[in-house]
Amino acid sequence: RLEMWLKMQLSIICYPWRNVHLRKNTKKSSPMASKIVGAEWWVHTRPHSANLGHPLHFDTDEWLLNSKHEVSHPIVSSVLYLTGGGAGAGSTIVFDQAPHAEGNATQVWLSEPKNNHFMNFPGNLLHGVLPCVGGSTTSDNDSDVDKNRLTLMVGFWTRDVTKGMKNRKLYG
């Protein structure tokens, strides 16, 4: 997993469960767009035949959670399926469950991975990746890259979350 921070010089217009449009700051920007100060991004790759999914979780500022016991989320979370889409690639699942909610989720959305497809959702919702069916769905003629589910995830934040990243260990 590779993780980075990008200070935003763009604005975002978000239509939940539809495309997110980035553009230069203008008077036509949505109220949410003017609040975004940066984007945290990371990349995951999993082979089709060994994709056990990714546990359900909430995107959160881990440093703030561990140091001050406060929960903070990106305003929007997103997934771009770069390669490895199709049957057996591991679908993304999103529940309408937020932390500290009084009840359980009542709705669920499933995003089937397709190459070069994009999804976004409110950053405080519970989500993960379902395990895929064993075995590769690609042929022997396909490149090794296409035999992997490669995704780029971006969390759009309304505050700078880099404070805790300086001393953070990515692994171990």
C-alpha positions as CSV (number, residue, x, y, z in Angstrom):
1,R,0.0,0.0,0.0
2,L,1.3,3.4,-1.0
3,E,-0.1,6.5,0.7
4,M,0.4,10.2,-0.1
5,W,-1.1,13.7,0.6
6,L,-1.9,16.2,-2.1
7,K,-2.7,19.8,-1.1
8,M,-5.7,20.9,-3.2
9,Q,-5.5,23.7,-5.7
10,L,-8.7,22.4,-7.2
11,S,-12.3,22.3,-6.0
12,I,-14.6,19.4,-6.0
13,I,-18.3,19.1,-6.9
14,C,-19.8,16.0,-5.5
15,Y,-23.0,14.3,-6.5
16,P,-23.3,11.4,-4.0
17,W,-23.2,8.0,-5.8
18,R,-22.2,9.7,-9.1
19,N,-19.1,11.2,-10.6
20,V,-17.0,13.8,-8.7
21,H,-15.9,16.7,-10.9
22,L,-12.7,18.5,-10.0
23,R,-12.1,22.0,-11.5
24,K,-10.3,25.2,-10.7
25,N,-11.9,27.4,-7.9
26,T,-14.7,29.5,-9.4
27,K,-17.8,31.2,-8.1
28,K,-19.8,28.2,-9.4
29,S,-18.1,25.8,-7.0
30,S,-20.3,24.0,-4.6
31,P,-20.2,25.0,-0.9
32,M,-18.5,21.6,-0.2
33,A,-15.8,22.3,-2.8
34,S,-14.6,25.4,-1.0
35,K,-14.1,23.4,2.2
36,I,-11.7,20.9,0.8
37,V,-8.0,21.6,1.6
38,G,-6.3,18.4,0.4
39,A,-6.6,14.8,-0.7
40,E,-5.0,11.7,0.8
41,W,-4.5,9.0,-1.8
42,W,-3.3,5.4,-1.7
43,V,-3.1,2.4,-4.0
44,H,-4.0,-1.2,-3.5
45,T,-3.4,-4.2,-5.7
46,R,-4.6,-7.8,-5.2
47,P,-4.2,-10.8,-7.5
48,H,-7.6,-12.2,-8.6
49,S,-6.7,-15.7,-7.4
50,A,-5.7,-14.5,-3.9
51,N,-8.0,-11.6,-3.3
52,L,-9.5,-12.1,0.1
53,G,-11.1,-8.6,0.0
54,H,-10.5,-5.8,2.5
55,P,-12.2,-5.7,5.9
56,L,-15.1,-3.3,6.6
57,H,-13.8,0.0,7.9
58,F,-14.3,3.7,8.2
59,D,-11.8,6.1,6.5
60,T,-10.4,8.1,9.4
61,D,-7.5,10.2,10.5
62,E,-5.6,7.4,12.3
63,W,-3.2,9.8,14.1
64,L,-6.1,11.9,15.5
65,L,-7.9,8.7,16.6
66,N,-4.8,7.2,18.3
67,S,-3.4,10.4,19.9
68,K,-6.6,12.3,20.9
69,H,-9.3,9.6,20.6
70,E,-11.2,11.8,18.2
71,V,-12.9,10.5,15.0
72,S,-12.6,12.5,11.8
73,H,-13.4,11.4,8.2
74,P,-12.8,12.7,4.7
75,I,-15.8,14.6,3.4
76,V,-15.8,12.3,0.3
77,S,-14.0,8.9,-0.3
78,S,-13.5,7.6,-3.8
79,V,-12.3,4.5,-5.7
80,L,-10.9,4.4,-9.2
81,Y,-10.7,0.9,-10.6
82,L,-7.6,1.0,-12.8
83,T,-7.2,-2.7,-13.8
84,G,-8.4,-6.1,-13.0
85,G,-12.1,-5.4,-13.3
86,G,-14.7,-8.0,-14.0
87,A,-16.0,-11.2,-12.4
88,G,-14.0,-12.3,-9.4
89,A,-12.2,-9.0,-8.9
90,G,-13.8,-8.2,-5.5
91,S,-16.7,-5.7,-5.4
92,T,-16.6,-2.6,-3.2
93,I,-19.5,-2.6,-0.7
94,V,-20.7,0.5,1.1
95,F,-23.3,0.6,3.9
96,D,-25.3,3.7,5.1
97,Q,-23.7,3.1,8.5
98,A,-21.8,6.0,10.2
99,P,-19.8,5.8,13.4
100,H,-21.9,6.5,16.5
101,A,-25.1,5.9,14.6
102,E,-28.0,4.8,16.9
103,G,-29.2,2.0,14.6
104,N,-27.8,-0.5,12.1
105,A,-27.4,0.1,8.4
106,T,-30.6,0.0,6.4
107,Q,-29.1,0.2,2.9
108,V,-26.1,-1.2,1.1
109,W,-24.5,-0.3,-2.3
110,L,-22.3,-2.7,-4.3
111,S,-19.9,-1.4,-6.9
112,E,-18.7,-4.1,-9.4
113,P,-15.1,-3.3,-10.4
114,K,-14.7,-2.4,-14.1
115,N,-11.5,-1.1,-15.6
116,N,-11.3,2.7,-15.6
117,H,-14.6,3.1,-13.6
118,F,-15.0,5.5,-10.7
119,M,-17.2,5.6,-7.6
120,N,-17.4,8.0,-4.6
121,F,-19.4,8.1,-1.4
122,P,-19.6,10.1,1.8
123,G,-16.4,9.6,3.7
124,N,-17.9,8.7,7.0
125,L,-19.7,5.5,5.7
126,L,-18.7,1.9,6.5
127,H,-17.2,0.1,3.5
128,G,-14.9,-2.6,2.3
129,V,-14.1,-5.1,-0.5
130,L,-15.8,-8.5,-0.8
131,P,-13.7,-11.6,-1.3
132,C,-13.6,-12.8,-4.8
133,V,-14.2,-16.2,-6.2
134,G,-11.0,-18.2,-6.5
135,G,-9.2,-18.5,-9.8
136,S,-8.3,-15.9,-12.4
137,T,-10.8,-14.6,-14.8
138,T,-8.2,-13.5,-17.4
139,S,-6.8,-15.5,-20.3
140,D,-3.2,-16.5,-20.9
141,N,-2.9,-13.6,-23.4
142,D,-3.7,-10.9,-20.9
143,S,-0.8,-9.0,-19.3
144,D,0.1,-9.7,-15.7
145,V,-1.2,-6.2,-14.7
146,D,-4.7,-7.2,-15.8
147,K,-4.6,-10.3,-13.5
148,N,-4.6,-7.9,-10.6
149,R,-7.3,-5.7,-9.2
150,L,-5.5,-2.3,-9.0
151,T,-7.3,0.6,-7.4
152,L,-6.5,4.2,-6.6
153,M,-8.4,5.5,-3.6
154,V,-8.7,9.2,-2.7
155,G,-10.1,10.8,0.4
156,F,-11.0,14.5,0.2
157,W,-10.4,16.3,3.5
158,T,-11.7,19.6,4.9
159,R,-8.7,19.9,7.1
160,D,-5.0,19.2,6.8
161,V,-4.4,15.7,8.1
162,T,-0.6,15.6,7.5
163,K,0.3,16.5,11.1
164,G,0.5,12.9,12.2
165,M,1.9,11.5,8.9
166,K,5.5,12.7,9.6
167,N,6.1,10.1,12.3
168,R,3.8,7.4,11.1
169,K,5.1,4.1,10.1
170,L,3.4,2.7,7.0
171,Y,4.1,-0.9,7.8
172,G,4.6,-2.7,11.1
